[in-house]
């Protein structure tokens, strides 16, 4: 059993605190946030061990592990500080926002031997799980092409979320470049297809809403792309494409991420409410096999501070394709989220810390989910020029 410190008590943290608080492998849980009242509210809601004044105080404490739920562009430096302070780390996505930050995390994990895990929900997206199972059996034949879309319109909850987290200057951070948040699309592809990106060409779409979001003069990131598409070369042959859209007519409250895989013997395609397996003879409807069942009402008090348009991501349960046999019994009747991924992600981290085993989305895998998007954004800024992507290699074995 290990103790855990939570950094950032925003809308997402509580969904995982709930699970770790129930997990038999986790002991006392402490919370810190730049807004102390949010940390206190989380402690009160789940009867946790207490609050800590600052991140630095948490690093100086005797907690064994730290879970980072801060703003998406802040993760890299916080993770490195935590690892260097001797703490295991769970990080929300993305891993980091630059190549040097990714390199620093990989080196810190290599040198300390501590656990690092990135909590990418798409690794357990039902479509990814099914495609991973089919690929392992060789059912696709040779995979040569895949697509991953993260289609989340700003109007469907993101304005509320950025106002909640960004304060008065929320527009400057709501302009976060779409391709630098690539893991919900890339994670589904690479979570099934055992490859990685070697080069990319990308195109960004300039925003024209005119509301101060995705405005270079306002943006902390000098970004005016609201939508972007990237085509990657796959190691070993083939290609994969992602779309990261923030202005799109699409019901992202029903399904944010969707995936397609094409092999020499079979293919698989997913839409909002239909999923199909296809080979050279037939088409099989696998929709029900991949459909999570809701486990929590969107009106539940625990979601009071979450925009109604975002609540579906926190209320989905497991799908039939999910193998729940290794999960702790304490999770059996507890709300899940992001198409059934939360239970598995929470348990992955506990298992990795307590056994020393590498988590599925370890530092080297997380780099392959994150680095391609960083380079893709650079390509888009250069008008689509094809750029090579650094690979940090496979995780060391043993």
DASUL-V368073 format. One record per backbone hydrogen bond with DSSP energy under -0.5 kcal/mol. CO is the residue of the C=O (numbers start at 1). NH is the residue of the N-H. If there is no record, write none. Layout:
CO;NH  CO;NH
This chain:
2;27  3;64  3;65  4;30  5;7  5;67  6;8  6;32  7;69  10;14  12;15  12;16  13;16  13;17  14;18  15;19  16;20  17;21  18;22  19;22  19;23  23;26  25;2  28;4  29;49  29;50  30;6  31;52  32;8  34;36  35;38  35;39  36;40  37;41  38;42  39;43  40;44  41;45  42;46  43;47  43;48  50;31  54;58  55;59  56;60  57;61  58;61  64;88  65;5  66;90  67;7  67;69  68;92  71;74  74;78  75;79  76;80  77;81  78;82  79;83  80;84  81;85  82;87  83;86  88;66  89;117  90;68  91;119  98;102  99;103  100;104  101;105  102;106  103;107  104;108  105;109  106;110  107;111  108;112  109;113  115;89  117;91  118;120  119;121  120;123  121;124  122;125  125;128  125;129  126;130  127;131  128;132  129;133  130;134  131;135  132;136  133;137  134;139  135;138  138;141  140;265  140;266  141;143  142;264  144;239  145;262  146;241  147;260  148;243  149;151  149;258  150;152  150;245  153;156  153;158  154;158  154;159  155;157  157;161  158;162  159;163  160;164  161;165  162;166  163;167  166;169  167;170  169;172  169;173  170;173  170;174  171;175  172;220  173;176  177;180  178;181  182;185  182;186  183;187  185;189  186;190  187;191  189;192  189;193  192;194  193;195  196;235  198;389  199;233  200;387  201;231  203;229  204;206  205;226  205;227  212;215  215;218  215;219  219;222  224;207  224;226  225;178  226;246  227;205  228;244  229;203  230;232  230;242  231;201  232;240  233;198  233;199  234;237  238;234  239;146  240;232  241;148  242;230  243;150  243;245  244;228  245;152  246;154  248;250  250;252  251;254  251;255  256;151  258;149  259;270  260;147  261;268  262;144  262;145  265;280  266;263  267;278  268;261  269;276  274;271  275;286  275;287  276;269  277;284  278;267  282;279  284;277  284;286  286;290  287;290  288;291  288;320  289;321  290;292  293;317  297;300  300;303  301;304  303;306  307;310  307;311  308;311  310;313  311;314  311;315  312;315  312;316  313;338  315;295  315;296  318;293  319;322  322;324  324;327  328;331  329;332  331;334  337;341  337;342  338;341  341;345  342;346  343;347  344;348  345;349  346;350  347;351  348;352  349;353  350;354  351;355  352;356  359;362  360;362  361;118  362;366  363;367  364;368  365;369  366;370  367;371  370;373  370;374  371;375  372;376  373;377  374;378  375;379  376;380  377;381  378;382  379;382  379;384  379;385  380;383  387;200
